[in-house]
């Protein structure tokens, strides 16, 4: 590794502006050591042996991607690299992999594998074409039909040239395109070996190619979809692998919880009925067939009405709520559920009788059964008076949005699930991110991460700081003790005034992060006419367009929440100030958060100290990490929450922040921008 990462190594020779970083080389050596270890095979009568694990926190700018890719490529092992975002997935494939193939491992085979909805399904494509243009362009405005016809011709040409039919090859086709939703692969629609296009299937072609690759670049959702499928004995999504590298690993608990649970939604039934009706257009002839199709259609239409009635039986408030309380308060919910289950079973029976016909009736029947089983699994525990809440592995909850209703059962703890899937199946697991430590005193600051994910006790941990000059090029600002706390009635007015003052100091050029969309809206409306800068606001257009405008319009300000706390990479002058309204504690009324806190409390722990604070620390670190994205960047990180000093837990948050000088007066912020030679208003 030293021959590659040293000041005279391969990277220094071939990467423009490369600067050796001690942390990068040390991380590469640690990863190489991990991948060289042999997994002890357990006896068939014993518990499966656990993977060798390594945790590495790598500060922004360290170069962690190459620090794990180089040893992975040189190891000769089949490695899955999993990221939380497609952006990083694409970056690795388009930038780092070609470099490795050219200068380090010429024979390296690597490819990106995405979720199946990113690829075109030949069966659905031919089915839709057979129905004619009236169906193909159904629902489109008149002015859009010519555009859609051009797109259809483009798709026909593309299918003659593409290897795997990845939607990313068609930039003009948006992910939420109505046409794409009709022709993409869906897990519940695949006919498998019974598909008439199985031999030419793009997804099968992709899987054959992936089976021969050394490095597979995936995202967390696909990795955990594979683990969940293997756990349930339904085959596999990814080919067998030896090692797993999980980047952006701070998302792991939430992603794992989604895939090791189960869900039911109103739209699952709507999609099933729509697919049945489409297949009806190709139905066979004959008196017996017509009688069967009439019965199927009648059952499907009855199911559609009962689906709407079931959704309407839930409270109309949008948001997430525990299921148990709703069933206790609304006895009609149980009756509506039982009626819906009966209708799903009836439809499955009708489809089973017609499965010998030339249509995917058996597949639709299995989907009906699966939907019913999920609904029954999710709701049965909350209907049982014998269920002991403390012993339940899952929390059952419902979420209502503008158009959909979803019922879910999510594991309260994912540690045991990971032990029996990820750690038991792989030989090596690397977990890395810029933010994994929460500065607890256990395990070098990794105590929370290790405990939540059930890490083996012998797991090695490393923390390599960012090489950026936070001391010389940045400033941390927290208002003085006169500033009201977030619970104070005067806080909102003071917050808006403070934001305005800070934005005048920086001449715009700021990302303002809020902990709720309501707080964003109030601030934006309060300040839009008070400041001479372009105030961009999340929700007015797509994320990519907002970031493009923010980058190009140097003095603009971007107001954002949620997803903008991470993944925003705007180096240079356009982002010279990051403002965070308050400490990002999660809403404790969320059913999953509530259940996890109750579990800690039942075990004699302190959920605030052991769960809420660590999660808020990680989110805060992600937020302030938006400022310094390049060695030449400079600016101010402002956290407008004096609980950093007024509360006993403030010290823990402060200890997690970058090593930048701290100030508590606006005058110090003005002086910083003046000394940094950034213009003042």
N, C-alpha and C positions, 0 to 999 in steps of 0.2 A: 504493500500500500504506500510505503514511503516513496517509492519510485514513481508513483502516480501523483500523489498529493504534495510533494515537496516543491520548493521554489525553482527547481530545475527539472521537475517531473513532466509527465505527459500533459497534464492539464495546463501547467504554466507555458508549455511549448505551443499548445494548439488552441487554447481558449483566450480570446482577446481580453485584456485588462484583468486577467486572473491574479488574485493575491492569495498566497497560501495562508490558511487559517488553522491554527493548532487544533481547534475543536473539530474541524471537518476531518482532518487526518485521524484524530483519535476515535471519532465516531466510526469511520470506515474500518479501522482496525477492530473495534468492538463488534461490528456486524460480521466481519470476516471470521472472527473467533466464534461467534454464535453459530454461523452456518457450517463450521467445521466439526461441530459436536455431533456425535452419534446418539440417536435415541435408543434407550434401553427397551427392548421388546418385552412386554409383559406376558405372563403365563395366561392361557385362555381362561383359567378359573379366577384370575385376579382382575382388579380394576385396570382399565387401559392406562398405560404409562402416559405421562403428561409431556408436552413439548418443552424444549428448552426455550425460555423466554428472555427477552431483553427489552428494557424500557429506556428510551433516549429522548430527553427534552432538548431540542436544538433551537437556540434563539434565532430570530429573524436575521437573514443575511449570512448564516453559517454555511449554507450550501448543502443541506441535509439530503436533498434528492440524489445528487451524485454520490454522497457519502454512503448511501445504502445501495444504489444501483450498481456501482462499480464492483463491490464485493459479491453482490448477487449474480452479476453476469459472469464473474470469474469463478464462481463456486461450482459451476457445472450442474447445479441442482435445478429442478423445476420449481420456479418461484412465482407466486401470485403477489402482485403489488396492488394494494387496494387503497383508493383515495375517497374522500367524501364528496368531491366535486368533479364534474366532467372537465372543467377547465384544467385542473391539475392532471387529470387522466390524458387529455389531449396534449398538454405541454410535454409530458414525459415521452409520449409516442413521437411527437413531431420534432422535439428539440434534443432531449437527452439520449434517446435510443439511437438516432443516426450518428451522434458523436461517438457513442460507445462502439458502434459497428465499424466506424471508420478508423478509430485510433486505438481502441483497447481490445475488443473481442470481435474480430472480423466475421466470425461464423455465428454470431449471436442471432437467434431467432426470437422475435418478439411481436406481439400484436395486442390490440385493445379489444376487449370484449365488453359489450354494454348490455343493458337489459333488453329483453326480446322485443319490447315495444318500439325500439329504435330501428328495427329491421322490417322489410316488407314481407308479407305473407302471400305466397303465390296463390294459394287456394282462395283467399279472400279477394285478391286482385281479380282473378278470373271469374269468380262468382259475381263480383260487382259489375264487371264489364258485360257479362251475359245479360244483365238486367237492363242494359241500355242507358243512354245519356239522361233520360228522365229521372232515373234513380240515382245515377252517378252524381248529378249536380243538384239533387233535391235539397231545398233549404237555402240555396244561394240566392242573393239578390240578382235581379235581371242584369245589372251592370257588371256583375262579377262572372257571368257565365262564359263570356268570351275568354276572359282571363283563365278560368278553370279549364276550358277546352285546350288552350295553349299548354297549360300545365299537364293535362292528360297526355298530350302528344309528347311532351318532354319526358314524362315518366316512361312511356313506351320505348323511346329511344334509349333512355338511361338503363332500362332493364336488359337491353342487348349488350351493354358494355360493363355493367357493374359486376363485381365478384361476390359481394355479400349484401348488397342492397341496403346499406346504412343510410338513414335519413340525413346524416351530417354531410353526405355527398351532394345534397340538394339544398344549398343555403336559402333558396327562394321559398322552400316549403317549411313553414313554421311548425313547431312541435304540437301546437294546439289546432292545426289545420283540420277542418272537418273531413276532408278527403283522406288525410293520413290516418285519422282515427278509424276509418272504415277499412283500411287495407294493411294496417300494421299487425305484427304478430302479437297475440295476447295469450297469456298462460292458460286461460280457461277455454280457448278456442282451438288449440292445436289438436289435430286428429292423429298425430303420431304416424305409426306405420300404415294406418288406414287411409292416409291422405293420398289422393291420386297424384299429387305433385311432390311426394316425399323424396324422390330421387333427385329432383332439381332444387329442392328447398334451400334457400339461402342460409337459413339458420343451421341446417344440417351441414352445409358446406363450411360455414364458420366454425362449427364444432370440430369438424375433421381437421381443419387447419390449426385450431387451438390445441388439439391433442398432441401435435408435434412441436409445439413452441416451448422454449425454455422459460421465457418471461411472459406472463399474462398480466396486462394492465386492466384492472377492473375498478368498479366503485363499491363502496361498502354495501349498498343495497343488493348488488348482484352476489357478492361474497356471502352475505347472510341468507339470501334466498337459497343459495347452494347448500349451506349448512342446515337450513330448515328442511329442505327436501331430503337430504341424506338422513337426517334425524328421524323423519317419518317413514323412511324406507321406500320412497317413491323414485329412486334413481339419483341422478346428479345433474346439476346445471353446468358446472365446470369440470374439465378433466382432472384426474388425480394430480395432486401436487405434493411437494415435500415441505416447502417453506412458505410462510406468509409474512409479508411486510405491510403493516397497516400505518399509512400516513394519515395525518389529521385524526389521530386516534382519540382525541377528546370527545368525539361524537359517538364513540362505540356503544356506550350503554343505551342511549336512546334508539340507535338503529337496531341493536340486538333485541331490545324489548319489542319493537314493531314486528320483527320476523319470527320470534319465538312465541308469539301470541297468535290470535286469529281474529278475524273481523267479518262483519256482515254489513252490507250497505243497501240502501234503496236502489242505487244505480246498478248493482250486480243483477238484480232481478230485471230492471229495465233493459239492460244490455242482453240478457238471456232471451227475453221476449222478442227484442228487435232481431236477433240472429235467427230465431225460429221463424219469424215472419219472412225474413229474406230467403231462407231455405224453402219456404212454402212456394215461392215463385218458380222453383224448379221441380215441383212435386210430380210424381208419376201419375199414371191414369189407371182407370179400373174402378169398379164399384167399391171393392174392399179398401183400396188405397184412399179413395175420396172420403169414405166413412171414417177411416183412421185420422186423416188430416183435419176433418171437421171437428173431431173430438179433441185433437191436440190444440187446434186454434181456439176452441171454446175454453179449454182449461187454461191456456195462456192468457186469454183476455180476462178470465175470472181472476187469475193471479194478479194481473195488472191493477185491477180495482182494489183487491185486498192489500196489495203492497202500499197503495196510497192511503188506505184506511189505517194501516198499521203505523205509518209515518205520522199521520195526523193525530194519532192517539197520544203522542209525546208532547210535552210542553213546547210552545212555539219559540221560547227564548233561544237565541243563538249562543253557542259555547259548548263547553264540556261539563258533564255532570255524572256523578256516580249512578250506576243503574239500580243498585239495591234500594235506595230511597225512593226512586220513581215507581218501582213495582209495588212498594209498600203503600205509597200514596195513591196510586192509580190502578185499582183492581182490573179496570177494563183493558189494561195493557196485556195482561196474561191471556185474556180471552182473544184479543186481536192477534197475539203471537201464535196461539194454538190454531186459530183459523188459518193463518198464513202458512204454518207448517203443514197443515192438512192439504192446502192447495198445492204446495210444492210437491208433496208426495203423490197427489193425484196426477199432476203434470208428468212426474217421473214415470208413473205407471203407464200413462198413455204413450209416452215416448218409447218405453220399453217394448210395448206391443208392436210398434212400427219400426223397430231397429233393423229389420231385415231389408227394408226398402233402401233405394239408392239415395240416401241423404244421411247427414250425421246425427240421426235421432238418438242413437245410443250415447253419443258424446253429450248431447244436450240433456239427456236423462241423468247422466253422471253429474253434470253441473247442477241440476236441480237438487239432487241428493246432497251434494257438497254444500250448497248454499243453506239448505235446511239443517244439515249437521252443525254448521258453524253457528247458525242462529240458536240452535238448541244448546250447544256447548257454552255459548256466551251467557245465555239467560238462565240456564238450569240452576247454577249455584245461587243466584240471587233470589230464586223462587223457593229455595229449600230452607226450611226453618232449622234443619240439622247442621247447616254449614257453620263451622266455627271460624269466625273472621280471621283470627290470628294465625290459623293453620292454612289458610288459603294461599295458594301459590300465585294466584292471579287477581288483578283488580279489574272489575267489569265496569265499563263506562260508555256513555253515549255522547256523540258530538253532532250538533245540528248546525249546518251552514245554510247559506241562502237557498241552495237547491238540493242538498243531499242530507241524508240521515245515516250515520254510521254507528254501529255497535261494535265494541272491541273488548277483548280480554287480553291484558298485557301482564307479563310476568313482573312481580314486584321486585324480585332479585334475578339478575341474569347470570350471576357467578356460576351456579351449578350447571346451567345450560352451556356456558362456554367450556366448562371442564369436560363435559361429555361430548362436545362437538369439535370446537376449534382446537383446544389443547390436546384432545385425544387423537384427533385426526392428522395433525401436522407434526413435523419433526422440529420445526423452529418457528417462533413467532417474534417478530420485532414490532414494537409499538412506538411510534414517534410522532411528535408534534412540537410546535413552538410553545404550547401551553399545556403542561401535564401536572406540574407541581402546584400544590395549594399552600405551601409553607407550613404544613403541620410538622410536628416534631418527629413523627414516625417515618421510617423508611426514607430518610433524606428528603422529605417533602412530597413523596409519592404515595403516602399512606392512603389517601382517599381513592386515588386511581386504582391501586392494587386491591384494596378491599372491595370496591364496587365491582371489579371484573374478576375477582377470585383468583388472583395471580398466585402461581406456585411460590412457596416461601423462599426458595433459592433464587428467585428472579433477580438478575443484576440490573442496577439502574445507573444512569449517567445523566448529568445536566451540564450542557455546554452553553455558556452565555453568548448573546449576540455580539458580534465583533464591532457593531456600530458604536460611535462615540456619543453616547447619551449624555455624558457629563459635559462635553464641550459644545454639543449641537442641539440640545433640547432643554425644555423646562417643564416641570410639573406644577400646575397651579390648582390650589384649593382655596375657596374664599375664606376670609377671616371669620372669627367666632361670632361676629355680628350677624352673619348670614343665617337665615332661618333653616331649620331642618325640614326635610320633605313632608313631614306630617303637620307642619305649622301652616295655618291659613294664609300667612303672608308669603309662603314659599313661591307660589306660582308667579306673582308679580316680580318678586326679587330675581327669580330665575330668568325671566324674559329680559329684565334690565341688564343682568349680568351677561347674558348671551350677546346682547346688543353691544355692550362695551368691549367685549372680547373681539367681536367681529370687526369693530372699528380699528382695534389695535392691529389686527392681521390683514386689514383691507380685504375682507372676504376670505377667499381661499381656505374654506373650512368645511369639515365634515361634522355635523351636529347629530349625535346619536341619542335617541330617546329609549326609555324602557317600556313605553306604550304608545300606540298610535294616537290615542286621545291627547297625550302630552305633546306629541309632534304637531297635531292639528292646532291646538291652542297656541303654541309658540309661533307657528308659521303665520297664522292669521294676525297675531299680535304684532309681528315684526315686518310683515311684507311691505307696508307703506312707510316704515320708519328708517329703513336702510337703503343705501343707493346701490345695492348689489343684487345680482340675479339670485333669487332664493328658490332653488330647485326642491322638489318635494317627492318623496317616495309615494308611488301609487298613481302618479299622473301619466307615466309611460313606463316602458319596460326598464328593467335594471340596467341592461347594457346601454340603452340610449341615454339614461340618466348619467351613467358613469362617463360616457363619451362627452356629453355636454360639460360635465363637471371638470373633466380633464382639459378640454379645449378652451373653455371660458375661464381664464386664469383667476378672476376675482369673484367667481360664483361661490355659492354656499349650498351644500346639499343637506337637507333635513331627512333623516332616515331612522328606521327601527330594525329590529330582528336580524334578518340575513345580512344587513350591511355592517354588523358588528364584526364580521370576519369575511375574508375573501375579497376585500376591496384593496386593490394594489394600484395606487396612484402616486408614483414617485415624482419628485420635483416640486416646483413652486405652487402648483395648483392645490396641493394639500399641505398647508403650513400650520394648521391648527385643528386639533380634534377636541370637541367639546362633548362631554358625557353628562346628561342631566342628573343622574343619581346612581347609587350602587344598584347593580342589576339583580336584585333578588327576584326569584321566580314567584308567580302567584301561588300561594300555598293551597288555594282552593281547587287547583287542577287535580282531577281524581288520581292520576298516576303519582304525582308529587306527594299528594296527601297520603296515599297508601304506603309509599316508601318511608315517609316520615313516621307514620304510625308504627311501621315494622321496627324501625330503630328505637322508638320510644318503648315499645313492648319488650324489647331486648335489654332495657335498662340504659340505653344511650341517650344522647342529647341531639335531637334531629337538627336543631339550629346550628350547633357547632360542627356536627359531623356530616351534615348533608347540605343545608342551605348555604352556609358560608363558603364551603369549598366550591360549590357550583357557581356562586356569584363571583368568586375570585377568578375562576377560569374565564368566565364571560368578560369580566372587566379587563383582564389581561389581553384578551382578543381585541377588545375595543381600542385600548390605548395603542395596541400594536399596529393600528392602521397608519400611524404617523410616519415612522421610519421604515421605508421600504428599500432604500438605497443608501450606500455609504455617504453620499453627498447631501442627503436630506437633512433638514433642520426644522424645528418648530416647537410648538407648545401643546402639551396635553393638559386639558382643563377638566377637572372632575368637580361638579358643582354640588357637592354633598359633604357638609362639614362633619358628618358622622365618622369620616376618616380620622377625625381628631376627638370628637366629643363622646364616642362610644368605645367601650372596652375592646370591641372586636376590630376597631379601626386600624390598630397596629398590624393586625394580620393582613389586611388589605394593602396597607402601605408597604409592607415587606415584600409583597408580590409584584410591585410596580417596577418599571425599569429604573436603572441607577442614574436618574437625572436629578439635577438640583431642584429643590422644592421651594416654592414661594407662595405667599398668601395675600399679596396685594396686586391690584391692577397695574400700579406703577411699575412693578417688576416685570410684568408682561410687556408693557410699552417699551421698557428699556431693552428687553431681550430682542424685540423686533427691530428696534433702532440699531442696536449693536450688530444684529445679523444683516443689516443693510437692506431690510425689507421696508417698503414705503409705508408711512403712516398716513392716515386720512387727515 
